[in-house]
Amino acid sequence: MSDMWVPPADDPRPAGSPVGELATYRDYLTHYRMTLAMKCEGLDAEQLARRSVPPSTLSLLGLVRHLAAVEQSWFRGVLQGRPVTRLYRRPDDRDWDFTGAVADDEVVAEAFATWEREVADADAWLDTLDDAALGRQVHHHGQPVSVRGVLVHLVEEYARHLGHADLLRECIDGRTGQ
């Protein structure tokens, strides 16, 4: 099973039992974010940009770009109410987060830097919250949604895309797990 799992001593993801609702959401988000990075570790630009199955545009690099945009949209735009210019959107290609994920070292570096910046911004905002803030209502497309609901959605978004990442990585080099 050495091709499936990182040895426990080498696994950078936190292990434990968080106390409190907010800590639980943060623990899951941190775990899933780190798992995405682990899925991409050791791959070159061509491998990161490799598409799954035609005509799909899905790739590991596309997932990094997509999740950077997800972090920005939900944390900055919805939860913080800050104006954002959506990442990886073009008027002529709404799927630019995936179609623009090309095998180029600069594209790879920019995607990871952007994702890491958005994660850091989100974490800094989460640092200002406590469990009582989770019931606060914000608006998404004119509809009320709780902070809690958004965080659950983000956990779900990462979990779903990590399933994709598992399959993508296995197609690249046979590595499974994590």
Phi, psi and omega in degrees: 000010182296338177278353184261319190231143171286138176305139183311322181292338181261356183281117184281351184285141181293144176237139179157189180239100181295150179252120178104157184293311180298317179299326179293313178300316181296321179299314179296315179299315179299314179301312182291321177298315180293326178295320177301313179299320179295323179296332183265348183302137173079005181259147177271177184301319180296316181293318179297326182271355183297131181280155182286281180222130179300143006268013182299144175260007183295130175209163176299317178297320176299321177295320178299313179296315180299315182288334171297316179294322178297312178303312182297312184298311184283313184284310181283309187287308186274303186289322181262349179065025180271144176292137179226147167259112188307132176291146172055042174238138174228146181301329183266359183203093180291348181259023187299332178301327178264314183291334178274000180276081185255160184286081181215128183303324179291321177296318179297310182300317180296317182298313180292321178296318180294314179300314180297322178295316181293322176297315180297319179296316179297315180296321178298320178292317178300329178299339182273354185261163167226176184303327181296333182285346186294334179275352180301140181266137171235178181238138177229116184053041177079359181253139178288141176214145180277157173304317178305312181300321179293317181295320176297318178299318181295321176299315179297318181299312178296315182301315180297314182287335175290333171297318175298316182298323176303311182291320179298314181295320179298323178292331182284308186220011177083356181287132178234178178087183184057000000 
